Amino acid sequence: METKDILLDLRTRHGLSQGELAEKVFVTRQAVSRWETGETVPNTETLKLLSGLYDVSINTLLGSPRKLVCQCCGMPLEDPILGRNRDGSLNEDYCKWCYADGTFTYSDQDELIDVCVPNMVSRGFTEEQARALLRETLPELDYWMHLAEHSDGGRFEALKKQLLDELNALSVPGLPKVERLYALLGRDVNLSYPLPGGGSARFLNDETTYLGNQLPSETEKGRCFGVLANADFLLVCTYGEGGSDPQLILYQKRDPAGVGKD
C-alpha cells in the first residue's frame, strides 16, 4: 500500500475524522486531506506523532520501504515485535526481546546464541548449522559492532545478577537453582492464576518484556517452575505441560534498593 492509502486506512480504523486527526497531530484538516490524496507526505515530526497515535512504525506509515532486521539478534522485524524506547515509542532497529523500555537485554553473544538456537532448530536448522550461522552473522550487526557505545555501564547485567540472587534466596521447595534469566514477552507468559477466594488473576502486561526462565520441578514429575522478575517484583509459579493448571507460588514486590519484600 502507498502512504496515502495507509494513512486513510489507519484514520478510518481508529474512527477519526480528518479534523479530529488534525487536532491530535497539530496540523490543519487540509493537510490531512493532502496526505490522503497523495499530494504531500507528513514531515518527520508529524510522522513520529502519527506513529505514536496509531502504535505503528514510521516504516509502516511510509509503506514499508525498508526490510527491518533486529540489529542485535538478526530477526526480521514487524510492528508487533518491535522494541520500545524509554518513552514508549517504537524502535525500528531492535526486537522486543533484545531491547525493552530503552534497555538492551544482551551483552554476551554466547548467551544470545543459546537463546536463539532452539528457535532456529524448531524451524529446520540443525544445532550446528544454527550456531555457525549466528556466529557468522551476529558480529556484522550494528549492536555488536558498536557494543561499547550501547553499553549501560553494566547496570542491566547487575540487575539480572541481583534478581538471580533474590530468586535463589527464596529457597522455594522443588525449585532448582536459577542460573539464567532470559527476556520474555508478557503475552507469552501471562498465565491466569486461580485465587483462594475464587476467580482468577493475571499479573503481567502483555506488551511488556520481563526477565524469566522455566525449570523442571525437582519434586513434582511433569510440572515446571516459571520464574519472572523485573525491577518491581519477583514471581514464582508452577504449571503442567503447555502452561496447564498454573499455580502461583509467590508474587513479591521489590524495594528500590533491590531487596524483595512481601
Summary of the structure (lengths in Angstrom):
residues: 262
radius of gyration: 21.8
end to end distance: 52.1
largest distance: 67.7
contacts: 725
relative contact order: 0.08
helix: 40%
strand: 21%
